[in-house]
Amino acid sequence: MQTKPRHTVVVIPNDKKLEVSYYCSDLKLKEKEKKDFTDLIIQLHDCHASIKIPKAKIKNRDVVEAIVQKTVINARGHLCD
């Protein structure tokens, strides 16, 4: 299952605004994981980060966006490092 790409703006602690794209995909998961999990793919500039999350969470857009926000803020806007 793949979701449509979504976009959000993340404000990191130095007040810099970053445009982030994200979507969910099952392509790289093991067959036994595909029933319950999905990969949340976050793209910032040319960098990608992948986080395995329960599929139940993707039903709530606010929850997914909160994960994206937290991930980018914790990485201080550098997903490739």
Stockholm file with secondary structure:
# STOCKHOLM 1.0

chainA/1-81         MQTKPRHTVVVIPNDKKLEVSYYCSDLKLKEKEKKDFTDLIIQLHDCHASIKIPKAKIKNRDVVEAIVQKTVINARGHLCD
#=GR chainA/1-81 SS CCCCCEEEEEECTTSCEEEEEEEEECTTSCGGGTTTEEEEEEEETTEEEEEEEEGGGGGCHHHHHHHHHHHHHHTTTCTTC
#=GC SS_cons        CCCCCEEEEEECTTSCEEEEEEEEECTTSCGGGTTTEEEEEEEETTEEEEEEEEGGGGGCHHHHHHHHHHHHHHTTTCTTC
//
